[in-house]
Amino acid sequence: MGDIQLRTYGPIVVLGIGMGWWLCRRYAYAVGISPDDVDAIAFWAILGGILGTRILHVIDKWDEIYSKDMMLIPQMWKGGGAIWGGIIGGVSGGVLGCIANGLPIRPLMDVGGLGLILGQAIGRLANIINGEHTRVASDLPWAFLYTDSSTLAERDSNGITYPAHPAAAYEAVADLIFLAVLINLIHRWGGSGRVFFVYIFLYSWFRFAVTFLRRDELYGLFTQAQWIALVLGVVATIVLIMFQLGNINTRTDHWKRARQQSGYK
């Protein structure tokens, strides 16, 4: 528009962060805390998420892109982020915020899982619009074909785009399904930390599988995202088994407080 460039990536990311924050506040009482507690760590979590998503992306694409032009590293408005970096950075920042403000970690991890998965679903809209992660050809009725000359969709040896599995769309739909599951569980287990590990369990194993449709750069047998998903998926599985066996207490003080409060539905 004249000399002004309107980009979809940045606004969609901001929308995802805002909606994730709103959802965390909405379900704060379901984990035995208040919306003010969510606000107290929001800056830490958001900053950690932004830094994490960029840092992991830069590491992943260092040889291909950033070693050649380091001035591109801070230019996030041009796109480029690793969702695992956002998750790990956001959770790490949130935990630091809890420690700094003397707030309970496990309840805030539970609502944080809801905010993260909603933000991820919204963030994938930018990938869908840009045509990213469409590398495996498909003749299925829902295969995506991008025809715009500026699309980031994969091209064949002749430089022509082709119908492919919309991996980003698959993930967006899965994220919304996982969100519905977590909202259901937060009324039962909110405040114990168990909901957060269900989130990590669901997303990790799904992400490990769907990444085969993206054909990202391999690090040995798997991609960077798959290795992270494999490690965190195993950790989440073990932790959930420990919850189930009673080795980790579900009935924490904040779990009990949430059951006593009537401020959420």
N, C-alpha and C positions, 0 to 999 in steps of 0.2 A: 504494500500500500504506500506508493510514493517511495520515500527513503526509509520507511518504517517496515521492518520485517516482523511479522506475527508468527511465532512458533508455537506448536502445540505441546511440545515436550514439557517446557517449564510450567505453563498453567495447569497441565494435568497432574504433574507432580505436586504442585502446591495444593490442588484440590484434594489429592489423595491424603496429603499430610493433614489438611484441615478436617476432612471427614473422619480420618482415623482418630484425631484428637477429640472430635465431637463424640464419637462412639465410646471412647474410653471414659469420658465424663458421664455419658448416659448410663453406663453400667457400673459406675464407681460404687454405688450402694450395694450392688450384687456381690461385691467382694469385701464388704465391711469397711470401706474407706469413703471419703467425700470427693466431690469434683475438685475441690481446692487442692487435695493431695495430688491429683492428676496434673493440675496446672503447675504445681511446684516442681515437677520433674520434666515437664514438657520440653523446655528449652534444652535440657541435657540430652534427652532422648532424640529430639529432632536434629540437633547439631551432630550427635554421634552417628545418626542414620545417614545424614548428608555426607559427612566425611567418609564413613565406612563404604558407602556405595561407590563413591568416586575412587577411593584408594584401591579397592579390590579390582575395579574395572581397569585402572591404570596398570596394575600389576599384571592382569590378564593380557592386556594389549600392549605391553611395554615394547617388545621387539617390533611388533607390527606397526605401531603408530607413534607412541610417545617418546621413544628413544630418539626418533628422528626430529621431533619438534616438541620440546618440553613446554613451550608456551601454550600448547593445547591443553595441558593438564588442568588448569583452573577453569577452562571454558565449558562449564557444565551445561550452559544454555544450548550448546550444539548437540546435546544428547550424550549418552554413554554412562552407564552405571551398572553395577552388579548387585542384583537384589539380595544376595546373601550378605554382601557387605553392608547393605542398609539394615538388614535384620540384626546381624552381629553387632554393628556399630550402634544401632538404636537401643538394643537391649543393654549393651555395655554402658552407654550413656545414661540410660534410665536407672541402672543399678547404682552408678556413681551419684546420680541425683538423689536416690533414696538414702544413700549413706550420708551425703552432705546435709540433707534435710531431716535426718532421723526418722525416715518413713519406712514402713514394712515393705520388704522386697517381693514376697510371694503374691500378695494381693495385686500389686501393681503389675507384676508379670502376667497375671491372668487377664486383666483388662487390656494390657499392652498387646497380648496375642490377638485380641479382637481388632484393635486399632491397626495392627500391622497387616493382617490378612485383608482387611477392607482397603487399606492404602495400596496393597499389592494389586488387588483386583482393578482398582481405578488406574493405577500406574500402567498396567498392561494395555490400556486403551491407546496410549502413546505409541507402543510397539505395533499395535494393530493398524493405526493410522499411517505410520511410517513404512509398514510392510516388512518389519524386522522378523527374524526367526522363521522364515518360510523357505526352507531349503530342501525338504524331502517332497518330491513330486507325488501328486495324488490325483486320481480320477474320480474321487468321491464327490457327491453332489455339493458338499459344503467346502470343498477346496477353494482357497482364495487365489485369485489372479489379479495382480496389480499391473495396470497399464500406464500409469503416469510416468513420464520420463525421469522424474526426480525421486522415484520410489527407492527405498533401500532393500526391496525384495531381491531374492537371489535370481541370477540370470544364468542362462545356459552358455555354451561355448560360443554361440552366435550373438551374445549380448541381449537375448530376448527373455523376458520373464515367462514363467510357466505356472500352471495351477499347482498349488502345494498345500501341505498340511499347515493350518494356521496355529502353530504351537502356542503363540501368545494368547489367542482366543481360547484355546483349550484351558490354558492356565487361569485366565480370568474367570471362566465358568466354574472351574474347580475351586478357586478361591472363594467364590460366593457360596458354593455348597459347603465348604469347610466353615465359613462364617456362620451359616445356619446351624451347623452341628455345635460349634463353640458357644453360640448364644443359648442353645438348649442346655448345654453342660454347665454353663456358668451359674445357672440357678441351682444346680446340685452341688457343684464343687468349688464355686467361686470363693476365693480367699485362701485356698490351700496351695496354689501353685500348680495343681494338677491340670487345669485347663490349658495353661501355657504349654505344657509338655505334650498334650494332645495336639495342639496347634503345630508344634515342631514335628511331631510324629507324622501327621497327615501331610504337611507340606513337603517334608523331606523326601518321603518315599514317592510321592507324586512327582516331585521335581526331578528325582533321579530317573524316573521312567520317561517323562515327557521330553527330557533333554535329548533322548535318542532321535527325536524328530527335528532337532535344531542343528545337529552336526557341527557343534562348536569345536574349537581347537582342543585336541586331546593332550592330556598329560599322562602318558602311559596308557592304561586301559580306558580311562574315563576323562571327562572334561573337568575343569576346575569346579564348576557348580555341582557336578555329580560326586566328586570326592567329598566336598563339604556336606552334601546331602547324605551321603553314606555314613559319614562319621556322626553327624547330628541325629540321623535317623536311628542309628544303633544306640546312641546315648539316650534318646527319648524313649525308645522301646524298653531299655533296662529300667529307667526311672519309673515308667508307667507300671511295669511289673512289680517294682518295689512298692508303689502306691497300692496296687491290688493286693499284695501279700501283707500289707500293714506295716512294712518296714519304714515307710514314710507316713507320718500322720496327716490325714486329710482334715480332721476336726480341729483345726487351729483356732486361735482366739478370733481371728478375723472371719473365719468360716462361720463360727458361732454367732458373731455379731451380725453378719449378713443375714443369717436365718432369722434373727430377731427384728431386723429393721423392716419397715413397711414402705420405705421410700423408693422401691423399684418394683417393676412388674415383670 
